[in-house]
Amino acid sequence: MRVPLTVADFLARGEAAFAQSIAVVDEPDQPAPPVPTLTYRKLGSRVRAWQAGLDALGVGAGERVAVVSHNSARLLELLHAVPASGRICVPVNFRLRAEEVDYIVSHSGSSVLLVDPEIDDALKSVAAPHRFVLGDETEEQLMRFDTEPRPWAEPDEDATATINYTSGTTARPKGVQLTHRNIWINAVTFAMHTR
């Protein structure tokens, strides 16, 4: 039997082996209130709450979720939550101008856009069917802690996990699709070389 290598493996392992260990310490100096320090168990709970919230919006496997954010705990949660449920995460460089972000959101076909509050004003013109500003209010609206997310029906290591856009220095940015297997192998290789 072949077991697919997916992004979900990393957090599942972290929860199983290190449930009470600290997984994430958020940046305290950021526009959105920081997420409290998270254990692997709490990180897993928040990831599942994001997934259940996307389920409630009707965002299915294969759909794209764009995230424009500084490095933060919420970004990390979404980098786990979105692909681990069969959706595709589109992380967008927060330094880009509104026209560039709009192009990426449109080109990728993102049905959800999550924006860091510090750059929300500059990106007001960027639209998506579902648009949220990251922070406590969005968490209350979107995260569902009382509902288990729908499992990814057919996990596939060759499915696209993220679409990362190039800088677009010579032309429009191009979307580079990374599969679950790409990310899995890259992470394991990186871990092997940091020992």
N, C-alpha and C positions, 0 to 999 in steps of 0.2 A: 504494500500500500504506500502510495506517495503522499506525504503530508506537505501541503504548500507552505512555503516560507513567506509569511506576511508580516506587515508592520505590527499587527496585534501581538505577535510573539514576544516582543520585548517587554511590553508592559505586563503581559500575563506572567512572564518569568519574574519580573520585579515584584509583582504582588505575591506570587507564590513563595519566593525565596526571601524577600526582604520587606514584608508587609509593614512592619513598624519602623523601618529605617527611613530617614529623610531622603526624599527624592528630589524636591524642588524648593529652593528659597528664592522668592520673587524679588525683583528690584523694588526697593521701597520708594524710590524717587521717580515716579512716573505719573502721567496724567490720570489714569484710571486707578482707583484704589487697588493696592497690591493684593494678590491672592495670599492668604496666610501660608506659612510654611507647610508643605504637603509631604506626608508619608507616601510610600508607594500605594498603599491601600486607598488613601484619600485621593490620590491622583487618579487611580483607576475608577473610583466612584465619580469623580468629576468628568472624566472622559466619557463614561457611560451616560452621564446626564446630558452632555452635549449631543451624543448620538441619539438619545431618546428625543431631545428637542428637535433635531433635524428630521427624525421620523415624523414627529407631530406636524412639522411644516410640509410634509409630503415630499421631502428631498430623498430620492431613492439612490440605490447603487448606480454608479457610473456618472452621477451628476457632479458638477463642479462647485466647490465652495472656495471663494477668494477671501484671503485674509491679508489686510494691509496693517502691519503692526511692527512696533519695535520688538526687540527680543524681550519676551515676557513669559510668565507662567501660562497665561491664556493662549499665547501662540503655541507653546509646547503642547498644551492640552489638545488644541485643534489639530496639530500635526500628527497626533496619535488618533484622535477621535474620528476625523474625517476619513482617512484611508482605511482604518481598521474596520470600518463598517461598509467598505466597498465603494465609498464615494471617492472623489478625487480632490485633493487639496491644491489650491493655487496660491502659494505664498507670493505676495507682491512687495517689492522693495518700497519701504515707506518714504524714501527720498525722491521718488518719481513725482512729476507734475500730474495734475488732474487729467490732462489729455492722454498721457501715457498710461495711467492707471485705467482710465476708461477704455482705452484700446485693449488692454490685457483682459479686463473683465468681460468685454464684449467678445473678443477673439476666442477666449477660452470657453465661452458659453456658460459662465458662472451663473447659477440660479440664486446663490446666496453671496452677499458681500458683508464682511465683518471688518470694521474700521476702528483703528486706535483713536481715542477721543482727541488727542493732541493734533491730529491731522484731519479730523472730520470737517472742520470749516473749509479747509483747502480742497476737500474732495466732495463737497456738497453736490456738485454737478454729476458725479459718478453714480449711476443707478444700477440696480439689479432687482429682479422680482422680489427678493427678500433682502432688506438692508438693515444692518444693526451697527450701533456704536458699542464697542467693547467696554465692559464695566459692570458694576453691580446691577444696574437697571436691566441690561440685556440678559444677564444671568437669570434674573427673576422671570423675565419674559420667556426665555428660550430653554434654559436647563431644566430637565425633568428628573429630579432625584427619586421620585416615587414610582417611576416607570422603568422597567427593563427595556433596553433598546432591542429592536429587531435584529436578530443575528444576520450576518452576511450569508445569504443562501448558499452560494457556491464560491468559497474563498479560492482565489486564483493568484498564484505568485507572479504570473505574467500580466496581470491587470495593472493598469496605470494607477499609481498611488499619488503622485504629485505631478504637476506641470510647472516647471520652473522656467521663467522667462529670462532670456539673455539680455544684456545691457542695451542692445540695439544701437551700437555705435555707428554701424555702416548702413543700416536700414531699420525697419521696424523690428522690435524685439520678436524673437522666435521662441515658441513654447517647446521646452525640452521635457519629454515625458519620461519619468522614472517609474519603473515597475516596483512592485513589492520586493521581488527578488533582487533588483538592483540595490535598493536601500538596505535590505537584509545583509547582502554580501559586503557592501561598503561598510556597514556598521561593524560587522564581525571582523573584517580585515583591519579596520581602524583600531579596534580593541586589541587585536593580536599585536599590533605594532606599538601600542602604548604601554605594554607590560615591561 
